[in-house]
Each structure stands twice: as C-alpha cells, then as structure tokens.
Amino acid sequence: MKRFLIFLWAIIFTSCQGEQKKALEAETQESPNVIIVLVDDLGNADVGFNGCKDIPTPNIDKIASEGVKFTNAYVSYAVCGPSRGGIITGRYQDRFGFGRNP
C-alpha cells in the first residue's frame, strides 16, 4: 500500500509540472506596444506616409510602415479641448466636467 501511494504521488507531481510550464509560457508572451500620437492642427497629408513631400518625417514614417495605422476616427465633441480630454481619460467629456473649451 505504501508503494502504491508513493507511486500515486509521483504521478500527480509529474503531471502538475507540465501545467506549470504551460502557465509560465502563457505569462511570458509579449504585449503589443501601443503609441498614440496626439498633435494639434495636423492634417491628413502633413506626414510623409500620407504623401507629404514638403516636410520630412522619417521617424513617423518608419513607425507607420512597421505598424498598424488607425485611419478612421471620430470625436464626441467638435472642439479640441474636450476631445483631447476624452481621448486621454477614455470617458465622455461631460462626465468629468470638461464640456467646452476653457
């Protein structure tokens, strides 16, 4: 009986180690890097990756060529201050008292 219990515990411990390895591999996966470029008065064609030839933007062009571009966006307020507040906080502007430009 004692040998059977030792054998049973050995099976249980060796089978649990495989699950720990899978859990450890799942924890070490890399998270994606997210960069939000928030600028004032930047038009659609003011950067090189959208066709601007007047102003060189090599670093922004490199980021755009190696990543995913978000090309369709809407704001919940027509002026810049409340729209920025909504982007930064993730909340609707009237919820945190920033319903108009100061």
C-alpha positions as CSV (number, residue, x, y, z in Angstrom):
1,M,0.0,0.0,0.0
2,K,2.8,2.4,0.9
3,R,4.5,1.8,-2.5
4,F,1.2,2.5,-4.3
5,L,0.8,5.8,-2.5
6,I,4.4,6.8,-3.4
7,F,3.8,5.9,-7.0
8,L,0.5,7.8,-7.0
9,W,2.1,11.0,-5.6
10,A,4.9,10.7,-8.1
11,I,2.4,10.6,-11.0
12,I,0.5,13.6,-9.6
13,F,3.6,15.7,-9.1
14,T,5.0,15.0,-12.6
15,S,1.7,15.7,-14.3
16,C,1.3,19.1,-12.5
17,Q,4.7,20.3,-13.7
18,G,3.5,20.2,-17.3
19,E,0.7,22.6,-16.4
20,Q,3.0,24.9,-14.6
21,K,5.2,25.1,-17.7
22,K,2.2,26.0,-19.9
23,A,1.1,28.7,-17.5
24,L,4.6,30.1,-17.3
25,E,4.8,30.2,-21.2
26,A,1.5,32.0,-21.3
27,E,2.7,34.6,-18.8
28,T,5.9,35.4,-20.7
29,Q,4.2,36.3,-24.1
30,E,5.0,39.8,-25.2
31,S,2.3,42.5,-25.0
32,P,1.9,44.7,-28.1
33,N,3.4,48.3,-27.9
34,V,0.7,51.0,-28.5
35,I,1.8,54.5,-29.4
36,I,-0.8,57.3,-29.6
37,V,0.4,60.4,-31.4
38,L,-1.7,63.3,-30.3
39,V,-0.9,66.6,-32.1
40,D,-2.6,69.9,-32.7
41,D,-3.6,71.0,-36.2
42,L,-2.0,68.1,-38.1
43,G,-3.8,67.5,-41.4
44,N,-4.1,64.1,-43.1
45,A,-1.5,64.9,-45.7
46,D,1.0,66.6,-43.4
47,V,3.2,63.5,-42.8
48,G,5.3,61.6,-45.2
49,F,3.5,58.3,-45.0
50,N,0.3,60.0,-46.3
51,G,2.1,61.7,-49.2
52,C,3.6,64.9,-47.9
53,K,6.8,65.9,-49.8
54,D,7.3,69.3,-48.1
55,I,8.1,68.2,-44.5
56,P,10.4,65.2,-43.9
57,T,9.1,62.9,-41.2
58,P,11.3,59.9,-41.4
59,N,10.8,58.6,-37.8
60,I,7.0,58.8,-38.0
61,D,7.1,57.2,-41.5
62,K,9.1,54.3,-40.1
63,I,6.7,53.8,-37.2
64,A,3.8,53.9,-39.7
65,S,5.5,51.4,-42.1
66,E,6.3,48.9,-39.4
67,G,3.0,49.0,-37.5
68,V,-0.8,49.3,-37.9
69,K,-2.3,52.7,-38.8
70,F,-5.6,53.8,-37.4
71,T,-7.1,55.7,-40.2
72,N,-10.8,56.3,-39.3
73,A,-11.6,58.2,-36.1
74,Y,-14.5,60.2,-34.7
75,V,-14.7,62.5,-31.7
76,S,-17.6,63.2,-29.4
77,Y,-17.1,66.9,-29.3
78,A,-16.4,69.5,-32.1
79,V,-13.6,71.4,-30.4
80,C,-10.1,70.2,-29.4
81,G,-10.1,70.6,-25.6
82,P,-13.0,68.3,-24.7
83,S,-12.0,65.8,-27.5
84,R,-8.5,65.6,-26.1
85,G,-9.8,65.1,-22.6
86,G,-12.0,62.3,-23.8
87,I,-9.1,60.6,-25.6
88,I,-6.8,60.9,-22.6
89,T,-9.3,59.7,-19.9
90,G,-11.4,57.4,-22.0
91,R,-14.6,59.0,-20.7
92,Y,-17.3,61.2,-22.2
93,Q,-16.3,64.8,-21.7
94,D,-19.5,65.9,-19.8
95,R,-18.9,63.1,-17.3
96,F,-15.8,64.8,-15.9
97,G,-16.9,68.4,-16.3
98,F,-15.0,69.3,-19.4
99,G,-17.9,70.0,-21.8
100,R,-16.3,73.0,-23.6
101,N,-13.0,74.7,-24.3
102,P,-11.7,76.8,-21.4
